[in-house]
Amino acid sequence: MADHNTPDYELDTTLQFEEPDQYKALFDDTRLRIVDLLLERAATIKELSLTLDKPKGTIGHHVSVLEQAGLIRVVRTKMVRAIEAKYYGRTARTYLIGDQQDPGFDLAPDHFLTAAARDFARSPADDPVGALSTLRYARIPTERADEWADRLMDLASDFISEPRGGETTYGLLVAMYPTDRPHLPDGDDK
């Protein structure tokens, strides 16, 4: 079995979103699934169509939108029965979408959470890992929160760097955010 730690094509580490079209292109469920699949390896429209169980014309449209936005590109071609097959890959491993930019449309702040919740609810009860989740709160200084954010991003990077194998695709949702939860005042240590 081949080692699929990284896609089978060259790609940049990050792409910072600069155009509203990039947001619009990415924030569609089918297009999100396409860019996720392309982290495994380059694929043709036919392969994506079969994997996602959608018509080739539909996938072709979504691929075109992603390509025009600069999120994917043709990484190689191959002649198959006198027809040139195009293999598409991402332009970057990570898309930096930052909240400081205006996407130019109403972006649901819980888009990823909604998708993760849907997958979580459908996870099979008989999976050996099960559907693990936990939610914790901690009142910590901003500097420590920055350190935790870095550690969580490292954990997420380690997760997606795992060699590909097995029959199940697992999801890992990492989130850390400020809240308006009340807290008790610091106690007097007497």
Number of C-alpha atoms within 10 A of each C-alpha: 5 7 11 15 14 17 17 16 17 13 19 11 10 12 17 12 18 14 14 14 17 21 19 17 20 21 14 13 11 16 18 15 13 26 21 13 18 22 23 18 17 22 22 21 22 18 14 22 18 13 11 15 10 13 13 17 12 13 23 16 13 20 24 15 19 23 19 14 19 18 20 22 20 16 17 15 13 11 9 8 7 7 9 11 17 18 20 24 29 29 23 19 20 15 17 12 16 11 8 6 12 14 18 11 10 8 12 10 9 9 12 14 14 12 11 15 12 11 14 16 10 10 13 12 10 8 9 7 9 11 16 7 8 4 5 5 10 8 12 8 8 10 9 11 16 12 10 13 16 12 12 15 13 11 14 14 12 10 13 17 13 12 13 15 11 6 6 7 7 13 12 12 11 11 10 12 7 10 8 5 7 7 8 5 6 6 6 5 4 3
